[in-house]
Amino acid sequence: MFRSKVTALVMAVAMLAAASLIGQAHAAAPEAIVTPVMTQLLPDYPGKEAEMITVVYPPGSVDPVHRHNAHAFVYVLEGTIVMQLKGGKEVTLTPGQSFYEGPNDVHTVGRNASQTKPAKFLVLLLKDKGAPILVPEK
């Protein structure tokens, strides 16, 4: 009886330690660097604007699950990125390739495919005026 309690306690401590290490590894992933390029009101579409940004994924960078509530057009400039939308297939993109996200899409995977080289891409968002670029998904 005593031995089974000790075994259970050791297993519980080991599982907590493993979960902590996984959490630390994910938390240690470098964040994407977002740089605004321009914002343009769209007079022919009242209440709408186009916003252009560049995103740099440092080596090992991983985005949280999110949405944009916008039409998002992605064009890869440097490196290799991996993207996936909820219900879709994971795709790997290299320079010159593009990706589209609609206003109702949930972006489940966004990451740098490399652990050693950065990746950079340009994003054009067509969205409501003043709306945030990214909305975390719960």
Number of C-alpha atoms within 10 A of each C-alpha: 6 7 8 9 10 11 12 12 12 12 12 12 12 12 12 12 12 12 12 12 12 12 11 11 10 13 11 12 14 14 17 22 12 15 12 11 12 10 16 12 17 15 9 7 9 10 12 18 20 18 21 20 17 19 18 20 27 21 20 20 23 22 18 15 17 18 21 23 21 23 18 23 16 21 20 21 19 18 19 21 24 16 20 19 20 12 10 12 10 14 13 16 21 18 15 10 13 15 15 14 19 17 14 11 20 21 22 19 20 22 23 27 22 17 10 10 14 19 25 22 23 20 22 20 23 24 22 19 16 12 13 11 17 12 14 12 12 6
